Amino acid sequence: MSMFDKEMQKALQADGEYLRQMTGEDHGPTYLATCQECDGEGFFYKRITVYEAGCGLPHDDMEVIQCGACGGWGLVEEQP
């Protein structure tokens, strides 16, 4: 982390603390990290077999499942 990053982090924390004192609510800063559950994809893909009406022949398809840990964003909050 560069000196600028450390100074900026301290400034953001000070701003967040000032706003917290003024409003009583958490205003950050919020640090984000890649979701470990989905590797930052936000979704899981599951192979399923689909039977089409009319033709009767099955074929493979993919079902998309949203990651529950990150809500599909691929990022989660992290403590600095």
Secondary structure, 3 states (H helix, E strand, C coil): CCHHHHHHHHHHHHHHHHHHHHHCCCCCCCEEEECCCCCCCCEEEEEEEEECCCCCCEEEEEEEEECCCCCCCCEEEECC
